Amino acid sequence: MRAAKAAQTRARMLAAARELFAERGYTATSMQAIATRAGVAVQTTYFTFETKRAILKELLDVEVAGDDAPVATLDRPWVAEALAAPPEELLRRLAEATAGIHARVAALLEVVRSAAATDAEIAELWDTNIVQRHTVLAVFTGALAAKKALRPGLNALRAADMALAVLAPETYRLLTRHRGWSDGAWADWAAGTLIDTLLARSE
């Protein structure tokens, strides 16, 4: 009972932080504001998370995964299914999964990217996120290399660099938020771009 109540309180504070970061930005959001929005004492917020950066980091982890289960992205079932698929299907599944992730996390990543310009700790968090995204993508492009599907002269790491650019949250927000694309339209475009850019052409 006590554990369930603590989990509910934690979720309420995370939800409050998500709303405030989106409304005000990271820098302008205080721990007191998060506590007030969540309906808890500020001491509870500090006791649970210690720092505002810790809240932001946990929010990122939860939003990327879509839940709070301690399962890394590469250990998620959809990854194994995608890696086992033929090359074009692999990239389509990757683009579709990325669209789902960005729908949850792209706005929060924009908060991180914006705050990184003036906050060294958040800059480190942003850099770490880029590295993590590249690490995941390198597994996918490594699978394409193992299938001998990459176009001639392209290795797995360079292919991961290219995928990182195509699947960037900035690109997602540009097309979905500013140009009005649906998530499905973005996923179709991203998949087609990856297929055209990374895969060897069949004769």
Salt bridges, closest charged atoms under 4 A:
GLU19 OE1 - ARG37 NH1 2.87
GLU23 OE1 - ARG37 NH2 3.03
GLU58 OE2 - ARG10 NE 2.81
ASP61 OD2 - LYS57 NZ 3.28
GLU63 OE2 - ARG18 NH2 2.69
ASP67 OD2 - ARG76 NH1 2.78
GLU81 OE1 - ARG93 NH1 3.93
GLU89 OE2 - ARG93 NE 3.05
GLU110 OE2 - ARG113 NH2 2.62
ASP161 OD1 - HIS134 NE2 2.64
ASP161 OD2 - ARG158 NE 3.88
